[in-house]
C-alpha cells in the first residue's frame, strides 16, 4: 500500500521529537505520503522545514480558528507569502469552531474569509475545520465557491443531510479515526455513501487514535491503516484496492507528483 495521511500535525513536540522514527513506522505500515498542517505562525514555519527535509512530505498552512482573536495583518501577510512555496499544497486548516467559547465568532469569520481569499489568489485547495458551526461554515464557503480550487472538510462528522450539501458543492470529505469508534454507527452509515473519488483519510495526529488502538498516544500516521481498513470494509473492497483508489483521490486533490 501507499496511503497518504492528508492531515497530520507532525510539528507537535511529541511527534517532532521522534520524527524520523515516526516516519519509518509510517512507511513500514504502508503510509508513504503526508500533508503536515501548520496551525499558527511557528508551526507553519516548522511544517515547511519538514516538507523541505523529508521526501513525500508536504504542507498545509493556516491559522486555526482558536487563534482568531490574536491574528494580526502581518501574520496574514506572512501566510500569503509562504503559500507561494510549491511544497505548500493547501491553505488551512481554517474555518469555524463554536465548540469552545474562546474566540469571538466575528473574528473567526474574518480570519476564515482571509484564508479563502488567499486560497483564491494562490489557486490552491482549502482544508476546512468546522465544529458545531456547519451552517455558518458553508455560508462563508458559498461566498467564495466560484473562486476556490478544491475544498475538503477534514475530520468529518456530518450527518446525511449535511453530507449531501457537501457533495452537491463538489467538496471532498476526509475521515479520521472517529469513524472507527464504537459509538460512531451513524458516521459509518454516512461513510458508506461517499464516492471514493471524493473521500480521503487522515490521522489528525497526535489526536484521535483509531480503534483498536484508541488508547495509543500520541496518534501517528502509521495508525491510519486501521481507519482505512474500517472504510474499506464499509465499501466492501479489499484494503489494497480501497487504498489505491483513495490515494489516487488524495494525489489529485493536492496535486502531488
C-alpha positions as CSV (number, residue, x, y, z in Angstrom):
1,X,0.0,0.0,0.0
2,X,0.9,3.6,-0.5
3,X,-1.6,5.5,1.6
4,X,-1.4,9.3,2.1
5,X,-2.1,10.8,5.5
6,X,-3.8,14.0,4.3
7,X,-3.9,15.8,7.7
8,X,-1.2,15.3,10.3
9,X,0.2,17.7,12.9
10,X,3.8,16.4,12.8
11,X,5.1,19.7,14.3
12,X,3.7,18.8,17.8
13,X,6.5,18.1,20.2
14,X,5.6,14.5,21.0
15,X,5.9,13.7,17.3
16,X,8.6,16.2,16.1
17,X,11.0,15.0,18.8
18,X,11.0,11.5,17.2
19,X,10.1,12.4,13.7
20,X,12.5,10.0,11.9
21,X,11.1,7.1,13.9
22,X,7.5,8.2,13.3
23,X,8.1,8.4,9.6
24,X,9.8,5.0,9.5
25,X,6.9,3.4,11.3
26,X,4.6,5.1,8.9
27,X,6.4,3.8,5.8
28,X,6.6,0.3,7.3
29,X,2.8,0.4,7.7
30,X,2.2,1.4,4.1
31,X,1.6,5.2,4.7
32,X,4.2,6.8,2.4
33,X,3.0,10.4,1.9
34,X,2.0,13.1,4.4
35,X,0.4,16.6,4.5
36,X,1.6,18.2,7.7
37,X,-0.5,21.1,8.9
38,X,0.6,24.4,10.3
39,X,-2.0,26.0,12.7
40,X,0.0,29.0,13.9
41,X,2.9,31.0,12.6
42,X,5.6,29.0,14.3
43,X,4.1,25.7,13.2
44,X,3.8,26.9,9.7
45,X,7.5,27.5,9.6
46,X,8.2,24.1,11.1
47,X,5.9,22.4,8.6
48,X,7.7,24.0,5.7
49,X,11.1,22.8,7.2
50,X,9.8,19.3,7.5
51,X,8.5,19.3,3.9
52,X,11.8,20.5,2.7
53,X,13.7,17.8,4.5
54,X,11.6,14.7,4.1
55,X,10.6,13.0,0.8
56,X,6.8,12.9,0.1
57,X,6.2,15.4,2.9
58,X,4.1,18.4,2.0
59,X,2.5,21.2,4.0
60,X,-0.9,22.7,4.5
61,X,-0.6,26.1,6.1
62,X,-3.1,28.3,8.0
63,X,-4.2,29.7,11.3
64,X,-6.6,27.6,13.4
65,X,-9.8,29.4,14.4
66,X,-8.9,29.0,18.0
67,X,-6.3,31.7,17.4
68,X,-8.6,34.1,15.6
69,X,-8.6,36.8,18.4
70,X,-4.8,37.2,18.1
71,X,-4.1,37.1,14.4
72,X,-2.7,40.4,13.0
73,X,-2.4,41.7,9.5
74,X,1.3,40.9,9.4
75,X,0.5,37.3,10.2
76,X,-1.8,37.2,7.2
77,X,0.9,38.8,5.0
78,X,3.3,36.1,6.2
79,X,0.8,33.4,5.3
80,X,0.2,34.9,1.8
81,X,4.0,35.0,1.1
82,X,4.8,31.4,2.3
83,X,1.9,29.9,0.5
84,X,3.6,30.6,-2.8
85,X,6.1,27.8,-1.9
86,X,5.5,24.8,-4.2
87,X,5.7,22.5,-1.1
88,X,2.5,24.1,0.2
89,X,-0.2,22.1,-1.3
90,X,-3.2,23.6,0.5
91,X,-4.4,26.5,2.7
92,X,-5.6,25.7,6.1
93,X,-6.8,24.3,8.2
94,X,-9.2,27.2,8.5
95,X,-12.8,27.5,9.4
96,X,-15.1,28.0,12.4
97,X,-15.2,26.3,15.8
98,X,-18.1,27.1,18.1
99,X,-17.4,24.1,20.4
100,X,-15.1,26.1,22.6
101,X,-16.1,29.7,23.5
102,X,-12.6,31.0,23.3
103,X,-12.7,33.1,20.2
104,X,-15.2,35.8,19.1
105,X,-17.3,34.4,16.2
106,X,-16.8,37.6,14.2
107,X,-13.0,37.2,14.5
108,X,-13.3,33.6,13.4
109,X,-15.3,34.6,10.3
110,X,-12.9,37.4,9.4
111,X,-9.9,35.0,9.6
112,X,-11.8,32.3,7.7
113,X,-12.6,34.8,4.8
114,X,-8.9,35.9,4.8
115,X,-7.8,32.3,4.3
116,X,-10.3,31.8,1.5
117,X,-9.1,35.0,-0.2
118,X,-5.5,33.8,-0.1
119,X,-6.5,30.4,-1.4
120,X,-8.3,32.0,-4.3
121,X,-5.2,34.2,-5.0
122,X,-2.7,31.4,-5.0
123,X,-5.1,28.9,-6.6
124,X,-4.6,26.1,-4.1
125,X,-7.1,23.8,-2.3
126,X,-8.5,24.6,1.2
127,X,-8.7,22.4,4.3
128,X,-11.7,23.2,6.4
129,X,-12.2,22.8,10.1
130,X,-15.8,23.1,11.2
131,X,-17.1,22.1,14.6
132,X,-20.6,23.0,15.8
133,X,-20.6,25.6,13.0
134,X,-21.6,23.7,9.9
135,X,-24.2,26.1,8.5
136,X,-22.1,29.2,9.1
137,X,-19.1,27.5,7.6
138,X,-21.0,26.5,4.4
139,X,-22.5,30.0,4.1
140,X,-19.0,31.6,4.1
141,X,-17.6,29.0,1.7
142,X,-20.5,29.8,-0.6
143,X,-19.3,33.4,-0.8
144,X,-16.1,32.1,-2.4
145,X,-17.3,29.0,-4.1
146,X,-16.7,30.0,-7.6
147,X,-13.2,31.2,-6.8
148,X,-11.9,28.2,-4.8
149,X,-10.0,25.4,-6.5
150,X,-11.0,22.5,-4.3
151,X,-12.3,22.1,-0.7
152,X,-12.1,19.3,1.8
153,X,-13.9,19.1,5.1
154,X,-11.4,17.5,7.4
155,X,-12.2,15.3,10.5
156,X,-15.6,14.8,9.0
157,X,-18.5,14.2,11.4
158,X,-21.6,15.4,9.4
159,X,-25.0,13.8,9.2
160,X,-26.7,12.6,6.0
161,X,-28.3,16.0,5.2
162,X,-25.1,17.9,5.8
163,X,-23.2,15.3,3.7
164,X,-25.5,15.9,0.8
165,X,-24.8,19.6,0.9
166,X,-21.1,19.0,0.9
167,X,-21.2,16.6,-2.0
168,X,-23.6,18.8,-4.0
169,X,-21.0,21.6,-3.9
170,X,-18.3,19.3,-5.2
171,X,-16.3,19.3,-1.9
172,X,-14.3,16.4,-0.6
173,X,-14.6,14.6,2.8
174,X,-11.8,13.3,5.0
175,X,-12.3,10.8,7.8
176,X,-10.2,10.4,10.9
177,X,-10.2,7.6,13.5
178,X,-13.6,8.8,14.7
179,X,-15.2,6.7,12.1
180,X,-13.8,3.6,13.8
181,X,-15.2,4.4,17.3
182,X,-17.8,2.0,18.7
183,X,-20.4,4.8,19.1
184,X,-19.9,6.1,15.5
185,X,-22.6,3.9,13.8
186,X,-24.2,7.0,12.3
187,X,-21.0,8.3,10.9
188,X,-20.2,4.9,9.4
189,X,-23.5,4.9,7.6
190,X,-22.6,8.3,6.1
191,X,-19.1,7.0,5.1
192,X,-20.7,4.3,3.0
193,X,-22.3,6.9,0.8
194,X,-19.2,8.9,0.0
195,X,-17.8,8.2,-3.5
196,X,-14.2,7.1,-3.4
197,X,-13.2,9.9,-5.8
198,X,-14.3,12.4,-3.1
199,X,-13.0,10.5,0.0
200,X,-9.7,10.8,1.8
201,X,-8.3,9.7,5.2
202,X,-6.2,11.4,7.8
203,X,-4.7,10.7,11.2
204,X,-5.1,14.3,12.6
205,X,-2.3,13.1,14.8
206,X,-1.3,13.5,17.6
207,X,-5.0,13.3,18.3
208,X,-7.8,10.7,17.6
209,X,-6.1,7.3,17.6
210,X,-8.4,4.9,15.9
211,X,-9.8,1.6,17.2
212,X,-8.5,-0.9,18.0
213,X,-5.5,1.2,19.2
214,X,-7.5,4.1,20.6
215,X,-5.5,4.2,23.8
216,X,-2.2,4.6,22.0
217,X,-0.9,8.1,22.5
218,X,0.2,10.0,20.6
219,X,-1.6,9.0,17.5
220,X,0.7,8.9,14.4
221,X,0.4,8.4,10.7
222,X,1.1,4.6,10.8
223,X,-2.2,4.1,12.5
224,X,-4.4,5.3,9.7
225,X,-4.3,1.8,8.3
226,X,-7.0,1.0,10.9
227,X,-9.1,3.8,9.6
228,X,-8.5,2.6,6.0
229,X,-9.5,-1.0,6.9
230,X,-12.7,0.2,8.5
231,X,-13.7,2.3,5.5
232,X,-12.7,-0.5,3.0
233,X,-15.0,-2.9,4.8
234,X,-17.8,-0.3,4.6
235,X,-17.3,0.0,0.9
236,X,-16.9,-3.8,0.5
237,X,-13.5,-3.6,-1.0
238,X,-10.2,-5.3,-0.3
239,X,-8.0,-3.0,1.7
240,X,-5.4,-2.7,-1.1
241,X,-8.0,-1.8,-3.7
242,X,-9.5,0.8,-1.4
243,X,-6.1,2.3,-0.6
244,X,-5.2,2.6,-4.3
245,X,-8.5,4.4,-5.0
246,X,-8.3,6.9,-2.2
247,X,-4.6,7.5,-2.7
248,X,-5.4,8.5,-6.3
249,X,-8.1,10.9,-4.9
250,X,-5.6,12.4,-2.5
251,X,-3.0,12.9,-5.2
252,X,-5.5,14.6,-7.4
253,X,-6.8,16.8,-4.7
254,X,-3.4,18.1,-3.6
255,X,-1.8,17.8,-7.0
256,X,1.0,15.6,-5.8
257,X,3.6,14.1,-8.1
